[in-house]
Amino acid sequence: MLWFVGTGINGHLGLSLAAVDVLKKCDIVYVERFTSLLGQTDLAGLDAVAGKKAVPVQRWFVEDGREILDAARGKQVALVTYGDPLIATTHSELRARAAKNSIKTSVLHAASGIASIMGECGLHMYKFGRTVTMMSEPNSAISVYNTIFDNLLAGCHTLVLTEYSHDEDKGAFFLDPCAAVKMLLEVERDQRHHVISEETFVVVASRMGAEDQSVVSGRIKSLAGVGFGEGPHSVIIPGPLHFTEEDALEALTMSLDPPSDNSKAIKRISSQMVERYAPKAKEALQQMHNILRLEQGDKKGMFEVLDNAELYIADAERFLLQGKHELAVLSMGYAEGLIDALRFQKGINPWNP
């Protein structure tokens, strides 16, 4: 039998009575410490509750899973996790493997750290989009940036979980929220989609469930001097805010700035492209018209091409207003293609008058 036991967000003190009974009767109690930190005090508490020595295990041990499953074939085995045990995909996968091997499993659910973060800051849970994890590796920030962009376009909040790792020799590592935000600002400088700036309103939640838990909200520029202390940390980038969410942020968090909607400046990449290129294409058309008028000979066919290019630009702008973003980009591409066709034929460059 394999039990998946969640402690909730309050460490061993958050164990339910049912969980305590299960741990007492189990032959082996494993404790994973890779999804979030369960410190020495909690480990000692688990030992006392279970009446036996709990065995801390690392990620690779749970991902491999063979020793856990082999033990569970003939013994009562528990895997204790922070929060709810099935939030982590590693645990869900292990449970599925157990079922495929005819090993009975049972889950003792507990308070989820993710749901607690959302609730503690007063934001509506149904308005959250895809959750994403920010690692300390630079490439991680690109994926997080794109997720925030997509969520804001959909009118959703984004919960960004920051990196946590535990090494038996080096101890726990928590990615600092200021470092995470700095990485996103660096991506913004490259991508320039107006997703993140010093004016972006964010919420930083730290150590949910601990006695010294902290929830701070404000613009990024206001959070720069805040010391967030030890983790785990999470960062929320809100989308459009209901007035009850605004009230909650001001009442329930350490509010450094009035809450604001981060989605107002967000535009689809297709919109940004058309808005950027349409004025340039119109200038190029005018330049090409001026050049052709100065030349001798019959230019009727060329002027017809320019007229078609102008119509494509108008189509692109109309499609954009109608929300037909793919057609808008396609029309813009046709217009530029016609202008470039004349440019190559005439050996002139109307894009740089």
Order of alpha helices (4+ residues) and beta strands (2+ residues): beta-alpha-beta-alpha-beta-alpha-alpha-beta-alpha-beta-alpha-beta-alpha-beta-beta-beta-alpha-beta-beta-alpha-beta-alpha-beta-alpha-alpha-alpha
